[in-house]
Amino acid sequence: MYVPKHFQFEEYTEQITFMKQYSFATIVSIKDNIPIATQLPFQIKEHADKLF
């Protein structure tokens, strides 16, 4: 997915901080040719510099 330069994260820690602050994701699906957006909460778990 293309991400414009001004929206890109410079550092890994910035990404983690952002995900912890805004802990939801939007999933877009289509039913009967109508787009449906669903927001879902999620949790970030870090272990040995990996996300789970």
ModelCIF file with pLDDT and N, C-alpha, C, O atoms, coordinates in Angstrom:
data_MODEL
#
_entry.id   MODEL 
#
_entity.id                         1 
_entity.type                       polymer 
_entity.pdbx_number_of_molecules   1 
#
_entity_poly.entity_id                      1 
_entity_poly.type                           'polypeptide(L)' 
_entity_poly.nstd_linkage                   no 
_entity_poly.nstd_monomer                   no 
_entity_poly.pdbx_seq_one_letter_code       MYVPKHFQFEEYTEQITFMKQYSFATIVSIKDNIPIATQLPFQIKEHADKLF 
_entity_poly.pdbx_seq_one_letter_code_can   MYVPKHFQFEEYTEQITFMKQYSFATIVSIKDNIPIATQLPFQIKEHADKLF 
_entity_poly.pdbx_strand_id                 A 
#
loop_
_entity_poly_seq.entity_id 
_entity_poly_seq.num 
_entity_poly_seq.mon_id 
_entity_poly_seq.hetero 
1 1  MET n 
1 2  TYR n 
1 3  VAL n 
1 4  PRO n 
1 5  LYS n 
1 6  HIS n 
1 7  PHE n 
1 8  GLN n 
1 9  PHE n 
1 10 GLU n 
1 11 GLU n 
1 12 TYR n 
1 13 THR n 
1 14 GLU n 
1 15 GLN n 
1 16 ILE n 
1 17 THR n 
1 18 PHE n 
1 19 MET n 
1 20 LYS n 
1 21 GLN n 
1 22 TYR n 
1 23 SER n 
1 24 PHE n 
1 25 ALA n 
1 26 THR n 
1 27 ILE n 
1 28 VAL n 
1 29 SER n 
1 30 ILE n 
1 31 LYS n 
1 32 ASP n 
1 33 ASN n 
1 34 ILE n 
1 35 PRO n 
1 36 ILE n 
1 37 ALA n 
1 38 THR n 
1 39 GLN n 
1 40 LEU n 
1 41 PRO n 
1 42 PHE n 
1 43 GLN n 
1 44 ILE n 
1 45 LYS n 
1 46 GLU n 
1 47 HIS n 
1 48 ALA n 
1 49 ASP n 
1 50 LYS n 
1 51 LEU n 
1 52 PHE n 
#
_struct_asym.id          A 
_struct_asym.entity_id   1 
#
loop_
_ma_qa_metric.id 
_ma_qa_metric.mode 
_ma_qa_metric.name 
_ma_qa_metric.software_group_id 
_ma_qa_metric.type 
1 global pLDDT . pLDDT 
2 local  pLDDT . pLDDT 
#
_ma_qa_metric_global.metric_id      1 
_ma_qa_metric_global.metric_value   89.48 
_ma_qa_metric_global.model_id       1 
_ma_qa_metric_global.ordinal_id     1 
#
loop_
_ma_qa_metric_local.label_asym_id 
_ma_qa_metric_local.label_comp_id 
_ma_qa_metric_local.label_seq_id 
_ma_qa_metric_local.metric_id 
_ma_qa_metric_local.metric_value 
_ma_qa_metric_local.model_id 
_ma_qa_metric_local.ordinal_id 
A MET 1  2 78.00 1 1  
A TYR 2  2 92.00 1 2  
A VAL 3  2 89.00 1 3  
A PRO 4  2 95.00 1 4  
A LYS 5  2 93.00 1 5  
A HIS 6  2 92.00 1 6  
A PHE 7  2 90.00 1 7  
A GLN 8  2 92.00 1 8  
A PHE 9  2 91.00 1 9  
A GLU 10 2 90.00 1 10 
A GLU 11 2 90.00 1 11 
A TYR 12 2 85.00 1 12 
A THR 13 2 87.00 1 13 
A GLU 14 2 90.00 1 14 
A GLN 15 2 87.00 1 15 
A ILE 16 2 87.00 1 16 
A THR 17 2 89.00 1 17 
A PHE 18 2 89.00 1 18 
A MET 19 2 88.00 1 19 
A LYS 20 2 87.00 1 20 
A GLN 21 2 91.00 1 21 
A TYR 22 2 89.00 1 22 
A SER 23 2 89.00 1 23 
A PHE 24 2 90.00 1 24 
A ALA 25 2 90.00 1 25 
A THR 26 2 92.00 1 26 
A ILE 27 2 92.00 1 27 
A VAL 28 2 94.00 1 28 
A SER 29 2 95.00 1 29 
A ILE 30 2 96.00 1 30 
A LYS 31 2 94.00 1 31 
A ASP 32 2 96.00 1 32 
A ASN 33 2 96.00 1 33 
A ILE 34 2 97.00 1 34 
A PRO 35 2 96.00 1 35 
A ILE 36 2 96.00 1 36 
A ALA 37 2 95.00 1 37 
A THR 38 2 95.00 1 38 
A GLN 39 2 93.00 1 39 
A LEU 40 2 93.00 1 40 
A PRO 41 2 93.00 1 41 
A PHE 42 2 87.00 1 42 
A GLN 43 2 87.00 1 43 
A ILE 44 2 85.00 1 44 
A LYS 45 2 85.00 1 45 
A GLU 46 2 83.00 1 46 
A HIS 47 2 84.00 1 47 
A ALA 48 2 85.00 1 48 
A ASP 49 2 76.00 1 49 
A LYS 50 2 80.00 1 50 
A LEU 51 2 79.00 1 51 
A PHE 52 2 79.00 1 52 
#
loop_
_atom_site.group_PDB 
_atom_site.id 
_atom_site.type_symbol 
_atom_site.label_atom_id 
_atom_site.label_alt_id 
_atom_site.label_comp_id 
_atom_site.label_asym_id 
_atom_site.label_entity_id 
_atom_site.label_seq_id 
_atom_site.pdbx_PDB_ins_code 
_atom_site.Cartn_x 
_atom_site.Cartn_y 
_atom_site.Cartn_z 
_atom_site.occupancy 
_atom_site.B_iso_or_equiv 
_atom_site.pdbx_formal_charge 
_atom_site.auth_seq_id 
_atom_site.auth_comp_id 
_atom_site.auth_asym_id 
_atom_site.auth_atom_id 
_atom_site.pdbx_PDB_model_num 
ATOM 1   N N  . MET A 1 1  ? 0.842   -1.162  0.000  1.00 78.00 ? 1  MET A N  1 
ATOM 2   C CA . MET A 1 1  ? 0.000   0.000   0.000  1.00 78.00 ? 1  MET A CA 1 
ATOM 3   C C  . MET A 1 1  ? 0.892   1.232   0.000  1.00 78.00 ? 1  MET A C  1 
ATOM 4   O O  . MET A 1 1  ? 1.871   1.300   0.743  1.00 78.00 ? 1  MET A O  1 
ATOM 5   N N  . TYR A 1 2  ? 0.549   2.203   -0.836 1.00 92.00 ? 2  TYR A N  1 
ATOM 6   C CA . TYR A 1 2  ? 1.307   3.444   -0.903 1.00 92.00 ? 2  TYR A CA 1 
ATOM 7   C C  . TYR A 1 2  ? 0.970   4.331   0.289  1.00 92.00 ? 2  TYR A C  1 
ATOM 8   O O  . TYR A 1 2  ? -0.201  4.572   0.585  1.00 92.00 ? 2  TYR A O  1 
ATOM 9   N N  . VAL A 1 3  ? 1.999   4.809   0.965  1.00 89.00 ? 3  VAL A N  1 
ATOM 10  C CA . VAL A 1 3  ? 1.833   5.739   2.085  1.00 89.00 ? 3  VAL A CA 1 
ATOM 11  C C  . VAL A 1 3  ? 2.633   6.997   1.751  1.00 89.00 ? 3  VAL A C  1 
ATOM 12  O O  . VAL A 1 3  ? 3.850   6.929   1.582  1.00 89.00 ? 3  VAL A O  1 
ATOM 13  N N  . PRO A 1 4  ? 1.954   8.156   1.653  1.00 95.00 ? 4  PRO A N  1 
ATOM 14  C CA . PRO A 1 4  ? 2.679   9.393   1.354  1.00 95.00 ? 4  PRO A CA 1 
ATOM 15  C C  . PRO A 1 4  ? 3.767   9.660   2.395  1.00 95.00 ? 4  PRO A C  1 
ATOM 16  O O  . PRO A 1 4  ? 3.633   9.292   3.562  1.00 95.00 ? 4  PRO A O  1 
ATOM 17  N N  . LYS A 1 5  ? 4.836   10.301  1.954  1.00 93.00 ? 5  LYS A N  1 
ATOM 18  C CA . LYS A 1 5  ? 6.008   10.545  2.792  1.00 93.00 ? 5  LYS A CA 1 
ATOM 19  C C  . LYS A 1 5  ? 5.647   11.201  4.126  1.00 93.00 ? 5  LYS A C  1 
ATOM 20  O O  . LYS A 1 5  ? 6.198   10.824  5.161  1.00 93.00 ? 5  LYS A O  1 
ATOM 21  N N  . HIS A 1 6  ? 4.739   12.171  4.122  1.00 92.00 ? 6  HIS A N  1 
ATOM 22  C CA . HIS A 1 6  ? 4.412   12.892  5.359  1.00 92.00 ? 6  HIS A CA 1 
ATOM 23  C C  . HIS A 1 6  ? 3.602   12.045  6.348  1.00 92.00 ? 6  HIS A C  1 
ATOM 24  O O  . HIS A 1 6  ? 3.404   12.465  7.488  1.00 92.00 ? 6  HIS A O  1 
ATOM 25  N N  . PHE A 1 7  ? 3.130   10.861  5.933  1.00 90.00 ? 7  PHE A N  1 
ATOM 26  C CA . PHE A 1 7  ? 2.428   9.960   6.847  1.00 90.00 ? 7  PHE A CA 1 
ATOM 27  C C  . PHE A 1 7  ? 3.286   8.765   7.269  1.00 90.00 ? 7  PHE A C  1 
ATOM 28  O O  . PHE A 1 7  ? 2.850   7.950   8.082  1.00 90.00 ? 7  PHE A O  1 
ATOM 29  N N  . GLN A 1 8  ? 4.483   8.655   6.734  1.00 92.00 ? 8  GLN A N  1 
ATOM 30  C CA . GLN A 1 8  ? 5.361   7.533   7.058  1.00 92.00 ? 8  GLN A CA 1 
ATOM 31  C C  . GLN A 1 8  ? 6.024   7.758   8.411  1.00 92.00 ? 8  GLN A C  1 
ATOM 32  O O  . GLN A 1 8  ? 6.308   8.892   8.796  1.00 92.00 ? 8  GLN A O  1 
ATOM 33  N N  . PHE A 1 9  ? 6.266   6.671   9.122  1.00 91.00 ? 9  PHE A N  1 
ATOM 34  C CA . PHE A 1 9  ? 6.952   6.732   10.403 1.00 91.00 ? 9  PHE A CA 1 
ATOM 35  C C  . PHE A 1 9  ? 8.447   6.628   10.168 1.00 91.00 ? 9  PHE A C  1 
ATOM 36  O O  . PHE A 1 9  ? 8.905   5.847   9.334  1.00 91.00 ? 9  PHE A O  1 
ATOM 37  N N  . GLU A 1 10 ? 9.201   7.422   10.912 1.00 90.00 ? 10 GLU A N  1 
ATOM 38  C CA . GLU A 1 10 ? 10.656  7.401   10.795 1.00 90.00 ? 10 GLU A CA 1 
ATOM 39  C C  . GLU A 1 10 ? 11.268  6.260   11.602 1.00 90.00 ? 10 GLU A C  1 
ATOM 40  O O  . GLU A 1 10 ? 12.245  5.643   11.177 1.00 90.00 ? 10 GLU A O  1 
ATOM 41  N N  . GLU A 1 11 ? 10.693  5.987   12.758 1.00 90.00 ? 11 GLU A N  1 
ATOM 42  C CA . GLU A 1 11 ? 11.282  5.001   13.662 1.00 90.00 ? 11 GLU A CA 1 
ATOM 43  C C  . GLU A 1 11 ? 10.242  3.968   14.098 1.00 90.00 ? 11 GLU A C  1 
ATOM 44  O O  . GLU A 1 11 ? 9.041   4.238   14.140 1.00 90.00 ? 11 GLU A O  1 
ATOM 45  N N  . TYR A 1 12 ? 10.747  2.784   14.420 1.00 85.00 ? 12 TYR A N  1 
ATOM 46  C CA . TYR A 1 12 ? 9.917   1.680   14.892 1.00 85.00 ? 12 TYR A CA 1 
ATOM 47  C C  . TYR A 1 12 ? 9.145   2.077   16.146 1.00 85.00 ? 12 TYR A C  1 
ATOM 48  O O  . TYR A 1 12 ? 7.968   1.739   16.275 1.00 85.00 ? 12 TYR A O  1 
ATOM 49  N N  . THR A 1 13 ? 9.784   2.785   17.065 1.00 87.00 ? 13 THR A N  1 
ATOM 50  C CA . THR A 1 13 ? 9.123   3.172   18.317 1.00 87.00 ? 13 THR A CA 1 
ATOM 51  C C  . THR A 1 13 ? 7.950   4.112   18.066 1.00 87.00 ? 13 THR A C  1 
ATOM 52  O O  . THR A 1 13 ? 6.971   4.097   18.812 1.00 87.00 ? 13 THR A O  1 
ATOM 53  N N  . GLU A 1 14 ? 8.043   4.926   17.024 1.00 90.00 ? 14 GLU A N  1 
ATOM 54  C CA . GLU A 1 14 ? 6.914   5.798   16.669 1.00 90.00 ? 14 GLU A CA 1 
ATOM 55  C C  . GLU A 1 14 ? 5.699   4.966   16.264 1.00 90.00 ? 14 GLU A C  1 
ATOM 56  O O  . GLU A 1 14 ? 4.570   5.297   16.625 1.00 90.00 ? 14 GLU A O  1 
ATOM 57  N N  . GLN A 1 15 ? 5.926   3.901   15.526 1.00 87.00 ? 15 GLN A N  1 
ATOM 58  C CA . GLN A 1 15 ? 4.840   3.019   15.100 1.00 87.00 ? 15 GLN A CA 1 
ATOM 59  C C  . GLN A 1 15 ? 4.151   2.384   16.303 1.00 87.00 ? 15 GLN A C  1 
ATOM 60  O O  . GLN A 1 15 ? 2.923   2.350   16.381 1.00 87.00 ? 15 GLN A O  1 
ATOM 61  N N  . ILE A 1 16 ? 4.951   1.882   17.238 1.00 87.00 ? 16 ILE A N  1 
ATOM 62  C CA . ILE A 1 16 ? 4.403   1.219   18.420 1.00 87.00 ? 16 ILE A CA 1 
ATOM 63  C C  . ILE A 1 16 ? 3.604   2.211   19.259 1.00 87.00 ? 16 ILE A C  1 
ATOM 64  O O  . ILE A 1 16 ? 2.502   1.897   19.709 1.00 87.00 ? 16 ILE A O  1 
ATOM 65  N N  . THR A 1 17 ? 4.146   3.389   19.470 1.00 89.00 ? 17 THR A N  1 
ATOM 66  C CA . THR A 1 17 ? 3.454   4.425   20.246 1.00 89.00 ? 17 THR A CA 1 
ATOM 67  C C  . THR A 1 17 ? 2.124   4.780   19.599 1.00 89.00 ? 17 THR A C  1 
ATOM 68  O O  . THR A 1 17 ? 1.113   4.904   20.290 1.00 89.00 ? 17 THR A O  1 
ATOM 69  N N  . PHE A 1 18 ? 2.113   4.943   18.280 1.00 89.00 ? 18 PHE A N  1 
ATOM 70  C CA . PHE A 1 18 ? 0.880   5.270   17.567 1.00 89.00 ? 18 PHE A CA 1 
ATOM 71  C C  . PHE A 1 18 ? -0.159  4.162   17.733 1.00 89.00 ? 18 PHE A C  1 
ATOM 72  O O  . PHE A 1 18 ? -1.326  4.443   18.009 1.00 89.00 ? 18 PHE A O  1 
ATOM 73  N N  . MET A 1 19 ? 0.255   2.908   17.567 1.00 88.00 ? 19 MET A N  1 
ATOM 74  C CA . MET A 1 19 ? -0.683  1.789   17.680 1.00 88.00 ? 19 MET A CA 1 
ATOM 75  C C  . MET A 1 19 ? -1.228  1.649   19.091 1.00 88.00 ? 19 MET A C  1 
ATOM 76  O O  . MET A 1 19 ? -2.383  1.262   19.271 1.00 88.00 ? 19 MET A O  1 
ATOM 77  N N  . LYS A 1 20 ? -0.418  1.955   20.091 1.00 87.00 ? 20 LYS A N  1 
ATOM 78  C CA . LYS A 1 20 ? -0.907  1.885   21.476 1.00 87.00 ? 20 LYS A CA 1 
ATOM 79  C C  . LYS A 1 20 ? -1.889  3.014   21.765 1.00 87.00 ? 20 LYS A C  1 
ATOM 80  O O  . LYS A 1 20 ? -2.852  2.829   22.510 1.00 87.00 ? 20 LYS A O  1 
ATOM 81  N N  . GLN A 1 21 ? -1.646  4.186   21.176 1.00 91.00 ? 21 GLN A N  1 
ATOM 82  C CA . GLN A 1 21 ? -2.533  5.331   21.406 1.00 91.00 ? 21 GLN A CA 1 
ATOM 83  C C  . GLN A 1 21 ? -3.859  5.161   20.667 1.00 91.00 ? 21 GLN A C  1 
ATOM 84  O O  . GLN A 1 21 ? -4.913  5.496   21.208 1.00 91.00 ? 21 GLN A O  1 
ATOM 85  N N  . TYR A 1 22 ? -3.817  4.647   19.442 1.00 89.00 ? 22 TYR A N  1 
ATOM 86  C CA . TYR A 1 22 ? -5.014  4.473   18.623 1.00 89.00 ? 22 TYR A CA 1 
ATOM 87  C C  . TYR A 1 22 ? -5.205  2.977   18.383 1.00 89.00 ? 22 TYR A C  1 
ATOM 88  O O  . TYR A 1 22 ? -4.916  2.473   17.298 1.00 89.00 ? 22 TYR A O  1 
ATOM 89  N N  . SER A 1 23 ? -5.686  2.285   19.388 1.00 89.00 ? 23 SER A N  1 
ATOM 90  C CA . SER A 1 23 ? -5.718  0.817   19.356 1.00 89.00 ? 23 SER A CA 1 
ATOM 91  C C  . SER A 1 23 ? -7.007  0.271   18.721 1.00 89.00 ? 23 SER A C  1 
ATOM 92  O O  . SER A 1 23 ? -7.776  -0.448  19.358 1.00 89.00 ? 23 SER A O  1 
ATOM 93  N N  . PHE A 1 24 ? -7.214  0.629   17.462 1.00 90.00 ? 24 PHE A N  1 
ATOM 94  C CA . PHE A 1 24 ? -8.328  0.070   16.711 1.00 90.00 ? 24 PHE A CA 1 
ATOM 95  C C  . PHE A 1 24 ? -7.903  -0.069  15.252 1.00 90.00 ? 24 PHE A C  1 
ATOM 96  O O  . PHE A 1 24 ? -6.975  0.595   14.789 1.00 90.00 ? 24 PHE A O  1 
ATOM 97  N N  . ALA A 1 25 ? -8.587  -0.925  14.561 1.00 90.00 ? 25 ALA A N  1 
ATOM 98  C CA . ALA A 1 25 ? -8.335  -1.106  13.136 1.00 90.00 ? 25 ALA A CA 1 
ATOM 99  C C  . ALA A 1 25 ? -9.667  -1.026  12.405 1.00 90.00 ? 25 ALA A C  1 
ATOM 100 O O  . ALA A 1 25 ? -10.712 -1.358  12.965 1.00 90.00 ? 25 ALA A O  1 
ATOM 101 N N  . THR A 1 26 ? -9.625  -0.593  11.173 1.00 92.00 ? 26 THR A N  1 
ATOM 102 C CA . THR A 1 26 ? -10.826 -0.536  10.354 1.00 92.00 ? 26 THR A CA 1 
ATOM 103 C C  . THR A 1 26 ? -10.722 -1.601  9.275  1.00 92.00 ? 26 THR A C  1 
ATOM 104 O O  . THR A 1 26 ? -9.777  -1.613  8.486  1.00 92.00 ? 26 THR A O  1 
ATOM 105 N N  . ILE A 1 27 ? -11.690 -2.483  9.248  1.00 92.00 ? 27 ILE A N  1 
ATOM 106 C CA . ILE A 1 27 ? -11.751 -3.526  8.234  1.00 92.00 ? 27 ILE A CA 1 
ATOM 107 C C  . ILE A 1 27 ? -12.889 -3.169  7.287  1.00 92.00 ? 27 ILE A C  1 
ATOM 108 O O  . ILE A 1 27 ? -14.021 -2.942  7.715  1.00 92.00 ? 27 ILE A O  1 
ATOM 109 N N  . VAL A 1 28 ? -12.576 -3.123  6.002  1.00 94.00 ? 28 VAL A N  1 
ATOM 110 C CA . VAL A 1 28 ? -13.583 -2.783  5.007  1.00 94.00 ? 28 VAL A CA 1 
ATOM 111 C C  . VAL A 1 28 ? -13.914 -4.035  4.216  1.00 94.00 ? 28 VAL A C  1 
ATOM 112 O O  . VAL A 1 28 ? -13.032 -4.705  3.679  1.00 94.00 ? 28 VAL A O  1 
ATOM 113 N N  . SER A 1 29 ? -15.193 -4.333  4.155  1.00 95.00 ? 29 SER A N  1 
ATOM 114 C CA . SER A 1 29 ? -15.664 -5.484  3.379  1.00 95.00 ? 29 SER A CA 1 
ATOM 115 C C  . SER A 1 29 ? -16.822 -5.020  2.498  1.00 95.00 ? 29 SER A C  1 
ATOM 116 O O  . SER A 1 29 ? -17.318 -3.902  2.635  1.00 95.00 ? 29 SER A O  1 
ATOM 117 N N  . ILE A 1 30 ? -17.235 -5.892  1.603  1.00 96.00 ? 30 ILE A N  1 
ATOM 118 C CA . ILE A 1 30 ? -18.346 -5.552  0.701  1.00 96.00 ? 30 ILE A CA 1 
ATOM 119 C C  . ILE A 1 30 ? -19.402 -6.640  0.788  1.00 96.00 ? 30 ILE A C  1 
ATOM 120 O O  . ILE A 1 30 ? -19.104 -7.831  0.699  1.00 96.00 ? 30 ILE A O  1 
ATOM 121 N N  . LYS A 1 31 ? -20.644 -6.204  0.965  1.00 94.00 ? 31 LYS A N  1 
ATOM 122 C CA . LYS A 1 31 ? -21.775 -7.121  0.983  1.00 94.00 ? 31 LYS A CA 1 
ATOM 123 C C  . LYS A 1 31 ? -22.845 -6.549  0.065  1.00 94.00 ? 31 LYS A C  1 
ATOM 124 O O  . LYS A 1 31 ? -23.275 -5.408  0.232  1.00 94.00 ? 31 LYS A O  1 
ATOM 125 N N  . ASP A 1 32 ? -23.265 -7.341  -0.891 1.00 96.00 ? 32 ASP A N  1 
ATOM 126 C CA . ASP A 1 32 ? -24.263 -6.897  -1.875 1.00 96.00 ? 32 ASP A CA 1 
ATOM 127 C C  . ASP A 1 32 ? -23.836 -5.595  -2.558 1.00 96.00 ? 32 ASP A C  1 
ATOM 128 O O  . ASP A 1 32 ? -24.645 -4.689  -2.756 1.00 96.00 ? 32 ASP A O  1 
ATOM 129 N N  . ASN A 1 33 ? -22.555 -5.521  -2.911 1.00 96.00 ? 33 ASN A N  1 
ATOM 130 C CA . ASN A 1 33 ? -21.967 -4.351  -3.594 1.00 96.00 ? 33 ASN A CA 1 
ATOM 131 C C  . ASN A 1 33 ? -22.012 -3.077  -2.754 1.00 96.00 ? 33 ASN A C  1 
ATOM 132 O O  . ASN A 1 33 ? -21.935 -1.978  -3.303 1.00 96.00 ? 33 ASN A O  1 
ATOM 133 N N  . ILE A 1 34 ? -22.135 -3.205  -1.447 1.00 97.00 ? 34 ILE A N  1 
ATOM 134 C CA . ILE A 1 34 ? -22.139 -2.050  -0.548 1.00 97.00 ? 34 ILE A CA 1 
ATOM 135 C C  . ILE A 1 34 ? -20.943 -2.188  0.394  1.00 97.00 ? 34 ILE A C  1 
ATOM 136 O O  . ILE A 1 34 ? -20.824 -3.192  1.098  1.00 97.00 ? 34 ILE A O  1 
ATOM 137 N N  . PRO A 1 35 ? -20.055 -1.187  0.414  1.00 96.00 ? 35 PRO A N  1 
ATOM 138 C CA . PRO A 1 35 ? -18.918 -1.270  1.333  1.00 96.00 ? 35 PRO A CA 1 
ATOM 139 C C  . PRO A 1 35 ? -19.356 -1.091  2.785  1.00 96.00 ? 35 PRO A C  1 
ATOM 140 O O  . PRO A 1 35 ? -20.194 -0.247  3.102  1.00 96.00 ? 35 PRO A O  1 
ATOM 141 N N  . ILE A 1 36 ? -18.770 -1.903  3.651  1.00 96.00 ? 36 ILE A N  1 
ATOM 142 C CA . ILE A 1 36 ? -19.079 -1.845  5.081  1.00 96.00 ? 36 ILE A CA 1 
ATOM 143 C C  . ILE A 1 36 ? -17.758 -1.681  5.832  1.00 96.00 ? 36 ILE A C  1 
ATOM 144 O O  . ILE A 1 36 ? -16.839 -2.480  5.651  1.00 96.00 ? 36 ILE A O  1 
ATOM 145 N N  . ALA A 1 37 ? -17.661 -0.666  6.663  1.00 95.00 ? 37 ALA A N  1 
ATOM 146 C CA . ALA A 1 37 ? -16.463 -0.436  7.468  1.00 95.00 ? 37 ALA A CA 1 
ATOM 147 C C  . ALA A 1 37 ? -16.773 -0.810  8.912  1.00 95.00 ? 37 ALA A C  1 
ATOM 148 O O  . ALA A 1 37 ? -17.759 -0.354  9.491  1.00 95.00 ? 37 ALA A O  1 
ATOM 149 N N  . THR A 1 38 ? -15.919 -1.643  9.477  1.00 95.00 ? 38 THR A N  1 
ATOM 150 C CA . THR A 1 38 ? -16.086 -2.086  10.858 1.00 95.00 ? 38 THR A CA 1 
ATOM 151 C C  . THR A 1 38 ? -14.827 -1.760  11.634 1.00 95.00 ? 38 THR A C  1 
ATOM 152 O O  . THR A 1 38 ? -13.730 -2.140  11.225 1.00 95.00 ? 38 THR A O  1 
ATOM 153 N N  . GLN A 1 39 ? -14.971 -1.060  12.748 1.00 93.00 ? 39 GLN A N  1 
ATOM 154 C CA . GLN A 1 39 ? -13.817 -0.757  13.588 1.00 93.00 ? 39 GLN A CA 1 
ATOM 155 C C  . GLN A 1 39 ? -13.709 -1.801  14.689 1.00 93.00 ? 39 GLN A C  1 
ATOM 156 O O  . GLN A 1 39 ? -14.684 -2.102  15.378 1.00 93.00 ? 39 GLN A O  1 
ATOM 157 N N  . LEU A 1 40 ? -12.514 -2.346  14.844 1.00 93.00 ? 40 LEU A N  1 
ATOM 158 C CA . LEU A 1 40 ? -12.267 -3.375  15.838 1.00 93.00 ? 40 LEU A CA 1 
ATOM 159 C C  . LEU A 1 40 ? -11.125 -2.969  16.757 1.00 93.00 ? 40 LEU A C  1 
ATOM 160 O O  . LEU A 1 40 ? -10.108 -2.457  16.287 1.00 93.00 ? 40 LEU A O  1 
ATOM 161 N N  . PRO A 1 41 ? -11.275 -3.188  18.049 1.00 93.00 ? 41 PRO A N  1 
ATOM 162 C CA . PRO A 1 41 ? -10.168 -2.899  18.972 1.00 93.00 ? 41 PRO A CA 1 
ATOM 163 C C  . PRO A 1 41 ? -9.107  -3.986  18.874 1.00 93.00 ? 41 PRO A C  1 
ATOM 164 O O  . PRO A 1 41 ? -9.406  -5.120  18.501 1.00 93.00 ? 41 PRO A O  1 
ATOM 165 N N  . PHE A 1 42 ? -7.877  -3.642  19.207 1.00 87.00 ? 42 PHE A N  1 
ATOM 166 C CA . PHE A 1 42 ? -6.818  -4.637  19.259 1.00 87.00 ? 42 PHE A CA 1 
ATOM 167 C C  . PHE A 1 42 ? -5.828  -4.265  20.352 1.00 87.00 ? 42 PHE A C  1 
ATOM 168 O O  . PHE A 1 42 ? -5.823  -3.136  20.844 1.00 87.00 ? 42 PHE A O  1 
ATOM 169 N N  . GLN A 1 43 ? -4.997  -5.219  20.723 1.00 87.00 ? 43 GLN A N  1 
ATOM 170 C CA . GLN A 1 43 ? -3.964  -5.010  21.725 1.00 87.00 ? 43 GLN A CA 1 
ATOM 171 C C  . GLN A 1 43 ? -2.600  -5.266  21.096 1.00 87.00 ? 43 GLN A C  1 
ATOM 172 O O  . GLN A 1 43 ? -2.449  -6.137  20.239 1.00 87.00 ? 43 GLN A O  1 
ATOM 173 N N  . ILE A 1 44 ? -1.631  -4.507  21.526 1.00 85.00 ? 44 ILE A N  1 
ATOM 174 C CA . ILE A 1 44 ? -0.259  -4.683  21.061 1.00 85.00 ? 44 ILE A CA 1 
ATOM 175 C C  . ILE A 1 44 ? 0.515   -5.436  22.134 1.00 85.00 ? 44 ILE A C  1 
ATOM 176 O O  . ILE A 1 44 ? 0.524   -5.034  23.298 1.00 85.00 ? 44 ILE A O  1 
ATOM 177 N N  . LYS A 1 45 ? 1.164   -6.526  21.744 1.00 85.00 ? 45 LYS A N  1 
ATOM 178 C CA . LYS A 1 45 ? 2.031   -7.254  22.656 1.00 85.00 ? 45 LYS A CA 1 
ATOM 179 C C  . LYS A 1 45 ? 3.420   -7.304  22.039 1.00 85.00 ? 45 LYS A C  1 
ATOM 180 O O  . LYS A 1 45 ? 3.578   -7.713  20.888 1.00 85.00 ? 45 LYS A O  1 
ATOM 181 N N  . GLU A 1 46 ? 4.418   -6.892  22.795 1.00 83.00 ? 46 GLU A N  1 
ATOM 182 C CA . GLU A 1 46 ? 5.796   -6.907  22.319 1.00 83.00 ? 46 GLU A CA 1 
ATOM 183 C C  . GLU A 1 46 ? 6.584   -7.962  23.082 1.00 83.00 ? 46 GLU A C  1 
ATOM 184 O O  . GLU A 1 46 ? 6.442   -8.116  24.294 1.00 83.00 ? 46 GLU A O  1 
ATOM 185 N N  . HIS A 1 47 ? 7.417   -8.682  22.340 1.00 84.00 ? 47 HIS A N  1 
ATOM 186 C CA . HIS A 1 47 ? 8.307   -9.655  22.965 1.00 84.00 ? 47 HIS A CA 1 
ATOM 187 C C  . HIS A 1 47 ? 9.524   -9.796  22.054 1.00 84.00 ? 47 HIS A C  1 
ATOM 188 O O  . HIS A 1 47 ? 9.404   -10.173 20.889 1.00 84.00 ? 47 HIS A O  1 
ATOM 189 N N  . ALA A 1 48 ? 10.686  -9.490  22.602 1.00 85.00 ? 48 ALA A N  1 
ATOM 190 C CA . ALA A 1 48 ? 11.955  -9.595  21.845 1.00 85.00 ? 48 ALA A CA 1 
ATOM 191 C C  . ALA A 1 48 ? 11.871  -8.817  20.534 1.00 85.00 ? 48 ALA A C  1 
ATOM 192 O O  . ALA A 1 48 ? 12.234  -9.332  19.476 1.00 85.00 ? 48 ALA A O  1 
ATOM 193 N N  . ASP A 1 49 ? 11.391  -7.578  20.608 1.00 76.00 ? 49 ASP A N  1 
ATOM 194 C CA . ASP A 1 49 ? 11.271  -6.685  19.450 1.00 76.00 ? 49 ASP A CA 1 
ATOM 195 C C  . ASP A 1 49 ? 10.365  -7.224  18.348 1.00 76.00 ? 49 ASP A C  1 
ATOM 196 O O  . ASP A 1 49 ? 10.542  -6.880  17.180 1.00 76.00 ? 49 ASP A O  1 
ATOM 197 N N  . LYS A 1 50 ? 9.404   -8.058  18.704 1.00 80.00 ? 50 LYS A N  1 
ATOM 198 C CA . LYS A 1 50 ? 8.415   -8.546  17.751 1.00 80.00 ? 50 LYS A CA 1 
ATOM 199 C C  . LYS A 1 50 ? 7.031   -8.235  18.281 1.00 80.00 ? 50 LYS A C  1 
ATOM 200 O O  . LYS A 1 50 ? 6.818   -8.195  19.493 1.00 80.00 ? 50 LYS A O  1 
ATOM 201 N N  . LEU A 1 51 ? 6.094   -8.016  17.382 1.00 79.00 ? 51 LEU A N  1 
ATOM 202 C CA . LEU A 1 51 ? 4.717   -7.717  17.761 1.00 79.00 ? 51 LEU A CA 1 
ATOM 203 C C  . LEU A 1 51 ? 3.861   -8.958  17.618 1.00 79.00 ? 51 LEU A C  1 
ATOM 204 O O  . LEU A 1 51 ? 4.021   -9.741  16.682 1.00 79.00 ? 51 LEU A O  1 
ATOM 205 N N  . PHE A 1 52 ? 2.932   -9.126  18.581 1.00 79.00 ? 52 PHE A N  1 
ATOM 206 C CA . PHE A 1 52 ? 1.986   -10.232 18.554 1.00 79.00 ? 52 PHE A CA 1 
ATOM 207 C C  . PHE A 1 52 ? 0.584   -9.714  18.734 1.00 79.00 ? 52 PHE A C  1 
ATOM 208 O O  . PHE A 1 52 ? -0.367  -10.495 18.741 1.00 79.00 ? 52 PHE A O  1 
#
